[in-house]
Amino acid sequence: MEVSYKCSLHRCPLGPLLLSMGRVEVKTFMPPLEHRTGLQVNWQESGEALFHEACWRKVVSGTSNSMHDVPLSNVEREMIKEAYNTAEYHNADEKVKVEAKRIADMLKSAKHAIAFTGAGISTSAGIGDFRGKSGKWTEMDRTKTYGASRTTNKKRFSYEELRPTYTHEALHKLIQLGLVKHIISQNCDGLHR
């Protein structure tokens, strides 16, 4: 049985949120307690929230339209505007299958395919990114705007203890098979080798 979660929108009409569904994960600052009453989103103390894609679109549209069916306070509008910049979209399993087949067909027919990678493929290995929901620059911006008490500290890691992710291994295999000729990486972790 698949694990389900509760969407963070208080009046979510869609029911349980399954990980196989399209979902959006965000993080924002948390205002002082006196500004948290009447919030339409059930924000975790860390500022994180998890939504169905449709619920997230509804919340975001509420930041620009005061007549929308999700009435937002000015504080929560600001929280959502920041959260929008950290949104991590996870496609539904079916969409991933369709896109994987499309990309596989492109690779098979390509004469000289290359892969261009960045920080996103190393986050699941434990390396932080720059603009993700807990990214280095995101946290620095939060510290400047809301003070250190409103931010979270990232744990440190050792490069020697890091292991390649499935994405790194897949890229390595595609090189071995000759389907990808070269990898251009913005990362200095060397995990794709």
Number of C-alpha atoms within 10 A of each C-alpha: 3 6 9 13 12 17 25 21 21 14 13 17 11 11 12 14 19 16 16 15 17 19 22 22 20 23 25 29 26 21 16 8 7 6 13 14 8 10 17 17 20 15 21 13 11 13 19 19 22 24 23 27 19 15 22 24 12 16 22 17 14 18 20 12 12 12 9 13 12 21 17 22 17 11 14 22 18 16 19 24 15 18 21 19 15 21 21 16 14 17 17 15 13 12 12 14 12 10 13 12 11 11 12 12 11 13 17 12 11 12 11 11 17 17 13 9 16 13 18 16 18 24 14 14 17 16 19 20 19 14 16 20 24 21 17 15 14 20 23 16 13 18 16 10 11 14 12 13 10 18 21 14 9 12 8 9 12 8 12 7 8 14 16 18 16 14 15 19 15 13 20 19 15 18 18 11 10 14 20 20 14 16 16 10 14 10 15 9 16 11 18 22 12
